[in-house]
Amino acid sequence: MILSAGAQLKSHSIYDDYDMDTSVGTVVQNPKNPAMWGIRNEDKANWTYEKADGTQLPVAPGRTAGIALGIRINFGECLGSIE
């Protein structure tokens, strides 16, 4: 998937279901630093953000996972990576 401003991660992409309407994440710009972008968790479950150095952090609903080279996000049902 190509990440661009406002792009939405839909349920069917994460959970391999037929829900093409429900957004579970949106690409957003950091309001305090417009050069920084992330994916806001709009799901009901926590995600796990893994930095390039292997450090893992929880991403609760409503929080944002920063987009950077080498990171991975475990959405629970699938794993995404930024390369």
N, C-alpha and C positions, 0 to 999 in steps of 0.2 A: 504494500500500500504506500502511496506517496503521501507524505505529510505536508499539508499546506494550511494556511490560516483558516480556521473554522472547520477543517475536515473533521468528520465524525466517525468514530469507531462504532459500528452497529453490532447489536447482539449476535446476529448471524455470523459475523466474522470471528467473534470470540468464543461463542458457545456452540457453533455449528448447528444452529437451529434455523427455523424459517421466519424469525422475527426480523424483518427488514426495516422496521420503523423505529424501534427502541435504540436510542443512543446510549452507549455505556462509557463513552469518552469523547472529548473534543480537544482539538489542538488550539491552544490559547497562548497569547503573548503575556509576558510578565508586565503588569501595569507599572511597576517601579523601575524596571529595566527592559525596555522594548527590544533589546538585542537578544533577550532570553525567551525561549519558547518551551512549552511543555504540553503534556496530555493530562487534562483534568479528569479525574475519576468520577464518572457520573453513574457508576454501577452501585449495587447494594453491598458488594463484597470488597474487602481490602485487596489491593494488589501488592506485589513485592517488587521493589525497584532494586536492581543490582548494578552498582557502579562498576566501572572498568577494573577497579582493583579488587572486586569481589565483595565489597561491603554491601550488605543488604539492609534496606529500609522499607517499612510499611508505607503504603500510600492509601490512606483512608478515603472513603467517599467524600467528595468535595475538595480534596487536596490534589495537587498537581505533581506529576512526575516529569522532571526536566528532561529535555531532549538533548542528548550529547552523544558523540561517537563512542562506541564501545559499551553502551549501557544495554541492559536487558530488563524487560518488564514481564513478570509472571502474572498473567491475568487470571490465573486459577485453572482455566481450561486450556489455555495455550500460552506460548512464550513468544514475546516479540523482542526484536533486537534492532539497534540502530547501527548501521555499518557505513 
